[in-house]
Amino acid sequence: MGLTKLRAVVALAACVALAPSARAGVTPDLADLAGRIDYGFYVGDARAITDAATALKRLSDGDPAVRYYRAFASFRLAQLGGEHAASDAENCVKNATVEEPTERLTHAAADARARASVESWLLVAACSGLTGRVAPGKGLAHDKRLQQALAHARELEPSNPRIALIDAWLVSTRPALAEASVRDDAAKKLEAAVDAFAAWSPLPDAHDWGEAEALAALAELHLTRGELRDARDLIERALLVAPDYRFAVDLRAQLQGSRSAAAR
């Protein structure tokens, strides 16, 4: 087995091994698929995500966690782009739509349902924003849905750091490539998202996406400005969260190139 393939297998095993502890409220099989979705996104392997999505289709439609991870797989595919990005974003919204309980719930069950609702609303918001970008003709309808979903999430869990991250994405999903005024606004919002993740004390079964993305996006901004030390610190933090995050790995290579050029 080649070194690159071996590293990929080891990384996948590590990601899957971490999944049950990060998602204590789901079955081991579902946690395994969630880990594969995360791995596929961070290394840019759409096939790993689609394979997990195919496996999710075989699981029960009646399980809210299954529907959530179907939405999550579509979200990650939409983020990677490609010819099906618009339909992936739409599928994300469809599967993430929150359903009101029809039965009386215990206090603990109600709390768990509320936490799950927050994460579903956040996927609806994030994917509505993606749809507005890849299918601009639908922008107004998706903007309304996005704002409503964010409002629900803020009402249920205002400290959730993914709210701050989506606020940053509303300015730009790749602010380092935008014009100066957009970069400055996005930098402030990304800083708020990074701080929110650092201050957050999630429950054991909380979802854990978004922190590496916020750190890497902010790192790219600092790198664009020539602020190499800040960029290095953020890249290292992103790679601690997601060790094989391809975007952060590429940024680290750019940083090393910038340092070499400065030393000459």
Secondary structure by P-SEA (a helix, b strand, c coil): ccaaaaaaaaaaaaaaaacccccccccaaaaaaaaaaaaaaaaccaaaaaaaaaaaaacccccaaaaaaaaaaaaaaaaacccaaaaaaaaaaaaaccccccccccaaaaaaaaaaaaaaaaaaaaaaaaaaaacccccaaaaaaaaaaaaaaaaaccccaaaaaaaaaaaccccccccaaaaaaaaaaaaaaaaaaaacccccccccccaaaaaaaaaaaaaaacaaaaaaaaaaaaaaacccaaaaaaaaaaaaaaaaaaac
